[in-house]
């Protein structure tokens, strides 16, 4: 049986992958807009090609992150973490010494 820290780390990893996926999606949108703007103003300029390069980098990072997240969730670690409960307490029967 795996220790509880493995599950907690997996849940934390999924949460971080979701956050970074959002960041990469925003970066891809930003660089797509920059590439479109640069292509509109001066087609074939260095600014446009640098924007296209960064767009490709952020799109690749987004694809890899989405793939990792998909694999993590397919492995069953994407389910919500269970609520933290105290250890189960057994009924304690007082044993009285026989008189």
N, C-alpha and C positions, 0 to 999 in steps of 0.2 A: 504494500500500500504506500502510495506517495505521501510525503509529508504535506502538511497544510500550506507551507510556504510556497510550494510549487504551484498550487492553484492560485494563491494570491498574486504571485509573480506573473502568471499567465493572464489573469484578469487585468493586472496593471499594464502588461504589454499590449493587450488588445485596446485598452483605453488610450494609450500613447499612440498606437498606430492610427486610431481614428482621428486623433488631434492632428497628427503630422500629415495625414491624408488631406485634411481640410487645408492645411498650410500649403501643401504642394498643389492642390487644385487652385487655390488663390494665386499662387505664383505662376502657374500655367496660364491662367486667365490674364494676369497682368502682362506677361511676356507676349501673349497672343495679341493683346491690344497694342502693345508697343511695336510689334512686328508689322501689324496692319497699318499703324500710323506711319511708321518709317517707310513702309512700302508705298503708301499713298503719297507722302511728301517727296521722297526721292528713291524711286525703285532701284534696287541693286546697290544701295549705299552700304557702307560698313555698319552703320547703326542698325539697318534692317537685318543684316546677316548675323550680327551679334545677338539681336533680339530673337531671331529664328533659332540660333544655337541654344540660348537659354530656354526657349520654349521647348526644344527637344529634350534638354536635360530635365526640366521640371516635369515634362510629360512622362519621361522614363522613370523618374523617381515616383511619380504618382502611380504608374502601372505596377512597379515592383511593390510598393507599399500596399496597394489594393490586393495584389496577389498574396502577400504575406497575411494580410487581414483575412482574406477568404480562406486560406489554409488553416489559420488559427480557429476561425469560427467553425470550419468543417470538422476540425478535430474535437469539437465539443467544449472548448474553453471559452467560447463567447457567451455562455450563459451567465446570468447575473450571479454575483457572489452571494453565498448564503448569508443570512443574518448572523451576526455574532451572538452566540448564546453562551451562557456560563455552562460549565460541565454539568451533566445530568447528576442530580442528587438522588441517591437511593434513600429509601426510608430507613432511618436508623432506629432499630429496635433496641431499647435499653434492656440489657440483660441484668436482671436482679440476681444477686447471689441468693441461693437458697438459705433459708434460716436454719 
